[in-house]
Amino acid sequence: MSAEATSETTADIVVLGGGSGGYAAALRAAELGKSVIVVEKDKVGGTCLHRGCIPTKALIRAGEVADVVRGAAEIGVDAELRGIDPARVRAYREGIVEKKYRGLQSLLKARGIRVVDGEGRLEAGPAVRVGDTVYRGTDVVLATGSYSRTLPGLEIGGRILTSDQALQLEEIPERVIILGGGVIGVEFASVWRSFGVEVTIVEGLDHLVPAEDAAMSKALERAFRRRGIGFSLGVRFATATQTADGVTVSLEDGTQFSADYLLVAVGRGPVTADLGLEEAGVALDRGFVVTDERLQTSAPHVFAVGDIVPGLQLAHRSFQQGIFVAETIAGQSPVVVPEQLIPRVAYSHPEVASVGVTEARAVDVHGADAVQSVEYNLAGNAKSEIIGTGGLVKVVRLKDGPVIGVHLIGDRVGELITEGQLAVAWEAHPEDIAPFVHAHPTQSEALGEAFLALAGKPLHAL
């Protein structure tokens, strides 16, 4: 079609991508009085709502219920786990997703945000083209999200899956190999094991959840061994061969594992290819969008948020960045939140949650003599005993200085990490926190005990 036939629509802000970061930017911008258009090729809500955070956590809940029923007799409840019905689990999961999707659609409509269905491409100006229509904004926000990576020579298909295909399985396998011991890998391992699957994790680095504090990694490894989850650490993947009935994985040392399926969970890459970004003046680095600390790209009036910006690929980081950009465009001066102040949670059984720096990182930066840490075992916490979880709390501080890292492992500890975030973000000293009262009996008391110990007045700690 000729340029004369191209139609053009204008708005204050055009958002390319309707996932966590994109719709957060749109909602906040509309709240601040801006006219907003969101261009989304699939469904608003993005990976997190439809293929990531929400459906996987629903699966984790189903696995949790199965484990509770298995252990019911230990607390005097007569119950029997007769099996897992994949179709009903799927219906439960999809029902939650659909409800949240309808709610998000209603919220966008109520805020007067126009959602355009279609594949968008950035143009200079700035603008986003969808077919023969150009949506021109005073500012454009890029929020195109991420995709599941694989390894060179490892083709996805058949019995080799990413998390997207794993969610669509209509069966519960007997045996699964998971390539990658990061958050996605340990979450799926946890779910499948709760469903009775034989699971083996292959992680090329020396620990599971290798980005976490070493104490958390070792504690998770012990917990997984007790649950019967197998893992191979420190030896890299070499090849995978599949047949009609299964898949065999070979490692560089010659070790082999066989299973019904191989889940590839080696991280996520940015969705930035073939979107016209570089042609419109947006600089890329290994596929990620280069921004300054205020998320401005190299193209005037073009911002980027979420998984396409280097750093933690977390939905709540995307939400925060979307809000940040909307407020920046509206002329406000929102505070830049450093990456280390963003909480991180693996929703495995047990959960791993952290904020701030690991002890090893603190020692690298400040020196061993300047760093102090304490660990509090959840065995001493009454609520953890009641709900049947082990684990620990680890707090890292600078000697005579603030708390710089909080690390937790145990069931439900993801609900506690916000207190750790407040302590680290506000540079609180343990002595500042120690006088505050934690309700009894709660798991939050374990954090309180750790702060008391670092303040030099442990209560229950030995």
C-alpha positions in Angstrom: 0.0 0.0 0.0 1.3 3.5 -0.8 2.4 5.9 1.9 -0.6 8.1 1.0 -3.0 5.3 2.1 -1.3 4.8 5.5 -3.5 6.0 8.3 -2.1 7.6 11.4 -3.4 7.8 15.0 -1.8 9.9 17.7 -1.5 9.6 21.5 0.6 10.9 24.3 2.2 7.5 24.8 2.4 4.4 22.6 3.4 1.2 24.4 4.8 -1.7 22.3 4.0 -4.8 24.3 1.2 -5.4 26.8 3.0 -7.6 29.3 3.9 -6.7 32.9 6.0 -3.6 32.2 3.9 -2.4 29.3 0.5 -2.5 31.0 2.0 -1.1 34.2 3.3 1.9 32.2 0.0 2.3 30.4 -2.1 2.2 33.6 0.1 4.6 35.5 0.3 7.0 32.5 -3.5 7.0 32.1 -3.8 7.7 35.8 -1.6 10.7 35.3 -3.8 12.1 32.5 -2.0 10.8 29.4 -3.7 9.3 26.4 -2.3 5.8 25.9 -2.3 3.2 23.1 -1.0 -0.4 23.8 0.1 -2.5 20.8 0.1 -6.3 21.7 0.4 -9.2 19.2 -0.9 -11.8 21.6 -2.8 -11.1 24.9 -2.3 -8.3 27.4 -0.7 -9.7 30.5 2.2 -11.2 28.5 4.3 -14.1 29.6 3.8 -13.6 33.3 0.1 -14.0 33.2 -0.4 -16.5 30.4 2.8 -18.7 30.3 4.9 -17.8 33.4 4.4 -16.5 36.9 0.7 -17.2 37.3 0.1 -20.6 35.7 3.3 -22.0 37.2 2.4 -20.8 40.7 -1.0 -22.5 40.2 0.8 -25.7 39.4 3.0 -25.2 42.5 -0.2 -24.8 44.6 -1.6 -28.1 43.2 1.7 -29.8 44.0 1.6 -28.3 47.5 -1.9 -29.8 48.1 -0.7 -33.2 46.9 2.2 -33.1 49.4 -0.1 -32.0 52.2 -2.4 -34.9 51.6 0.6 -37.3 51.5 1.6 -36.1 54.9 -1.8 -35.8 56.4 -1.5 -38.9 58.6 1.4 -37.4 60.4 -0.8 -34.7 61.9 -3.8 -37.1 62.6 -5.8 -36.4 59.5 -7.0 -39.5 57.6 -6.6 -38.7 53.9 -5.4 -40.5 50.9 -3.9 -39.2 47.7 -5.5 -41.2 44.9 -3.7 -39.5 42.1 -3.3 -36.4 40.0 -5.8 -35.6 37.3 -3.9 -33.5 34.7 -7.1 -32.3 33.0 -8.6 -30.9 36.2 -5.3 -29.4 37.3 -5.1 -27.7 33.9 -8.7 -26.4 34.3 -7.9 -25.0 37.7 -4.8 -23.3 36.4 -6.5 -21.9 33.3 -9.4 -20.7 35.3 -7.1 -18.5 37.4 -5.4 -17.1 34.4 -8.7 -16.4 32.6 -10.1 -14.6 35.6 -7.0 -12.4 35.9 -7.0 -11.8 32.2 -10.6 -10.6 32.2 -9.8 -8.3 35.1 -6.8 -6.8 33.4 -8.9 -6.2 30.2 -11.6 -4.4 32.2 -9.0 -2.3 34.1 -7.4 -1.1 30.8 -10.8 -0.3 29.4 -11.9 1.6 32.5 -8.7 3.7 32.3 -9.5 4.6 28.7 -6.5 2.8 27.3 -6.8 1.6 23.7 -5.4 -1.9 23.0 -4.4 -2.6 19.4 -4.1 -6.2 18.4 -1.3 -6.8 16.0 2.5 -7.0 15.5 4.1 -3.6 16.0 7.3 -2.3 14.5 9.1 0.8 15.8 9.6 3.7 13.5 11.5 7.0 13.9 9.4 9.8 15.1 8.7 7.9 17.4 5.9 5.7 16.3 4.7 2.1 16.1 3.5 0.7 12.8 0.9 -2.1 12.8 0.1 -3.1 9.2 -1.0 0.1 7.4 -1.6 2.1 10.5 1.0 4.2 12.3 0.4 4.9 16.0 2.5 8.0 16.8 3.2 9.0 20.3 5.0 11.9 21.9 6.8 9.1 23.7 7.1 5.4 23.0 7.7 2.7 25.6 9.2 -0.6 24.4 8.0 -3.5 26.5 8.3 -6.5 24.2 9.3 -9.1 26.8 11.4 -12.3 26.5 11.4 -15.8 25.1 12.7 -19.1 26.4 16.3 -19.6 25.3 17.9 -22.9 24.2 21.5 -23.9 23.7 23.4 -24.0 20.3 22.5 -27.2 18.6 19.7 -28.1 20.9 16.5 -27.8 18.9 13.1 -27.4 20.7 10.5 -29.8 19.6 9.0 -33.3 20.2 10.2 -34.4 23.6 12.5 -31.4 24.1 10.5 -28.7 25.7 10.7 -25.1 27.0 8.5 -24.0 29.9 5.8 -22.9 27.4 5.4 -26.5 26.0 5.7 -28.0 29.5 2.7 -26.1 30.6 0.7 -27.6 27.7 1.5 -31.2 28.5 -1.6 -33.3 28.8 0.1 -36.0 30.8 2.2 -36.4 33.9 5.4 -37.9 32.8 7.2 -40.7 34.7 10.7 -39.2 34.3 11.9 -35.8 33.4 15.3 -34.2 32.9 15.6 -30.5 33.5 18.5 -28.6 31.9 19.2 -25.6 34.2 19.1 -25.3 37.9 18.0 -21.7 38.1 14.6 -20.4 39.2 12.6 -21.9 36.3 14.3 -25.3 36.6 13.9 -25.7 40.4 10.3 -24.6 40.3 9.3 -27.2 37.6 11.4 -29.8 39.4 9.5 -29.1 42.6 6.1 -29.3 40.8 6.8 -32.5 39.0 8.3 -34.2 42.0 5.1 -33.3 44.0 3.2 -35.0 41.2 5.2 -38.1 41.6 7.6 -37.7 38.7 11.2 -38.9 38.8 13.2 -35.7 38.2 16.9 -35.0 37.4 18.3 -31.5 37.1 21.5 -30.9 35.1 23.3 -27.7 36.1 26.7 -26.8 34.6 27.6 -24.6 37.5 28.5 -25.9 41.0 25.2 -25.2 42.7 21.5 -25.1 42.2 20.1 -21.5 42.1 23.8 -20.4 41.6 23.0 -16.7 41.8 21.9 -17.0 45.4 23.9 -17.0 48.6 25.9 -20.3 48.9 24.1 -21.1 52.1 20.7 -21.0 50.3 22.0 -23.1 47.5 23.4 -25.8 49.8 20.2 -25.8 51.9 18.0 -26.2 48.7 20.2 -29.1 47.5 19.8 -30.9 50.9 16.0 -30.3 50.7 15.8 -31.7 47.2 17.8 -34.7 48.1 15.4 -35.5 50.9 12.5 -35.1 48.4 14.2 -37.5 46.0 15.0 -34.9 43.3 18.2 -35.9 41.6 20.7 -33.4 40.2 24.1 -33.3 38.5 26.3 -30.2 39.2 29.4 -28.8 37.7 29.4 -30.8 34.5 28.1 -29.1 31.3 25.6 -30.5 28.9 26.9 -32.0 25.6 24.1 -33.4 23.5 20.5 -34.6 23.6 19.0 -37.3 21.4 15.3 -38.1 21.3 13.2 -40.9 20.0 9.5 -41.4 19.7 9.5 -42.6 23.3 12.0 -40.5 25.2 15.2 -38.5 25.3 18.8 -39.1 26.3 21.0 -36.4 27.6 24.8 -36.7 27.5 27.2 -34.5 29.6 30.7 -33.5 28.7 32.2 -36.2 31.0 30.2 -38.9 29.3 27.4 -39.3 31.9 24.0 -40.0 30.4 20.5 -39.6 31.7 17.3 -40.8 30.0 13.7 -39.7 30.5 10.4 -39.1 28.9 11.0 -35.4 28.4 13.8 -32.8 28.6 12.8 -29.4 29.9 15.3 -26.7 28.7 15.4 -24.0 31.4 18.6 -22.1 30.6 17.2 -18.6 30.8 15.3 -16.1 28.7 16.3 -13.9 25.8 15.0 -10.4 24.9 12.3 -10.1 22.1 14.0 -7.4 20.1 14.7 -8.9 16.7 12.9 -7.7 13.5 11.1 -4.9 15.4 12.9 -2.0 13.6 14.6 -0.9 16.8 18.1 -0.3 15.4 16.7 1.4 12.2 14.8 3.8 14.5 18.0 4.6 16.4 17.7 2.3 19.4 21.1 0.8 20.4 21.2 -2.9 21.2 23.8 -5.0 23.0 23.6 -8.8 22.5 19.9 -8.3 21.8 19.1 -6.2 24.9 18.1 -2.6 24.6 20.7 -0.2 25.9 19.3 2.5 28.3 20.5 5.0 30.8 19.6 4.6 34.5 16.3 6.4 33.8 15.4 3.8 31.0 15.8 6.3 28.2 17.1 4.6 25.0 19.5 6.2 22.5 16.5 7.2 20.4 14.8 10.5 21.6 11.5 9.9 23.4 11.8 6.1 23.3 12.0 4.3 26.6 12.4 0.6 27.4 11.2 -1.5 30.3 11.2 -5.1 31.5 13.0 -8.2 30.2 14.5 -6.4 27.2 16.6 -4.2 29.6 19.7 -6.0 30.9 19.2 -7.2 34.5 16.8 -9.3 36.5 14.0 -10.7 34.4 11.2 -10.5 37.0 7.6 -9.4 36.6 7.8 -7.1 39.6 10.9 -5.4 38.2 8.9 -4.8 35.0 6.0 -3.4 36.9 8.3 -1.0 38.8 10.0 0.1 35.6 6.7 0.6 33.8 5.5 2.9 36.6 8.9 4.7 36.7 8.8 5.5 33.0 5.2 6.7 33.0 6.0 9.1 35.9 9.2 10.2 34.1 7.3 11.0 30.9 4.7 12.9 33.0 7.4 15.2 34.3 7.8 13.6 37.7 11.2 12.5 39.2 10.7 9.0 40.5 13.5 7.4 42.5 15.8 4.9 40.6 15.6 1.5 42.3 19.0 -0.3 42.1 18.8 -4.0 41.0 20.1 -5.2 44.4 17.0 -3.8 46.1 14.6 -5.9 44.0 13.5 -9.0 45.9 14.0 -12.4 44.2 12.0 -15.5 44.9 12.1 -19.1 43.6 8.7 -20.6 44.4 10.0 -24.1 44.8 9.4 -26.4 47.8 11.1 -25.1 49.8 11.0 -21.5 48.6 14.2 -19.4 48.3 13.9 -15.6 48.7 16.5 -12.9 48.8 17.3 -9.2 48.5 20.5 -7.3 48.6 24.0 -8.9 48.2 25.3 -12.4 49.0 27.9 -12.7 51.7 30.5 -13.7 49.0 29.7 -10.5 47.1 29.9 -8.4 50.2 33.3 -9.8 51.0 34.5 -9.2 47.5 33.4 -5.5 47.7 34.1 -4.6 51.3 36.6 -7.2 52.5 36.1 -10.1 55.0 36.9 -8.0 58.0 34.1 -5.5 57.2 31.3 -8.1 56.8 29.3 -9.9 59.4 26.5 -12.4 59.0 24.2 -14.6 61.1 22.1 -17.6 60.3 19.0 -18.6 62.1 17.6 -22.1 61.6 13.8 -22.4 61.1 14.0 -25.4 63.4 13.8 -22.9 66.2 10.7 -21.2 64.8 7.4 -22.5 66.1 5.2 -21.6 63.1 7.7 -23.3 60.7 7.5 -26.4 62.9 3.7 -26.3 62.7 3.6 -26.0 58.9 6.3 -28.6 58.6 9.1 -26.7 56.9 12.8 -26.6 57.5 15.1 -23.8 56.3 17.0 -20.8 57.5 17.3 -17.1 57.6 20.7 -15.4 56.8 21.3 -11.7 57.3 24.4 -10.0 56.1 25.6 -6.6 57.4 28.6 -4.3 57.4 30.2 -4.4 60.8 28.8 -1.6 62.8 26.8 -0.7 59.7 23.6 -1.4 57.9 22.0 -4.6 56.7 23.1 -5.2 53.1 21.6 -8.7 52.4 18.7 -10.9 53.5 18.4 -14.5 52.4 15.7 -17.0 53.3 14.9 -20.6 52.5 11.8 -22.5 53.6 8.1 -22.8 52.7 6.3 -19.5 52.4 9.4 -17.4 53.0 8.6 -15.4 49.8 6.0 -13.7 51.9 8.7 -12.4 54.3 11.1 -10.9 51.9 9.5 -7.5 51.8 10.6 -6.9 55.4 14.1 -7.7 54.2 13.7 -5.3 51.3 12.8 -2.5 53.7 15.8 -3.2 55.9 18.2 -3.2 53.0 16.7 -0.3 51.1 16.5 2.0 54.1 20.0 1.0 55.2 18.7 -0.1 58.6 21.1 -1.3 61.3 20.1 -4.5 63.1 20.0 -2.4 66.3 17.3 -0.2 64.6 15.2 -3.3 63.9 15.7 -5.3 67.0 13.2 -3.4 69.2 10.4 -4.0 66.8 7.9 -6.7 67.8 7.2 -9.7 65.5 3.9 -11.4 66.1 4.0 -14.8 67.7 3.8 -17.5 66.4 4.8 -16.4 62.9 7.6 -17.2 60.5 8.5 -13.5 60.6 9.9 -14.1 64.1 12.8 -15.9 62.4 13.8 -12.6 60.8 13.4 -10.9 64.1 15.7 -13.4 65.7 18.3 -12.9 63.1 18.3 -9.2 63.5 18.4 -9.6 67.3 21.5 -11.9 67.0 23.3 -9.4 64.7 22.4 -6.6 67.2 24.3 -8.6 69.9 21.3 -9.8 71.9 20.1 -13.2 70.5 17.0 -14.6 72.2 16.6 -18.2 71.1 19.7 -18.6 69.1 22.4 -20.8 70.5 
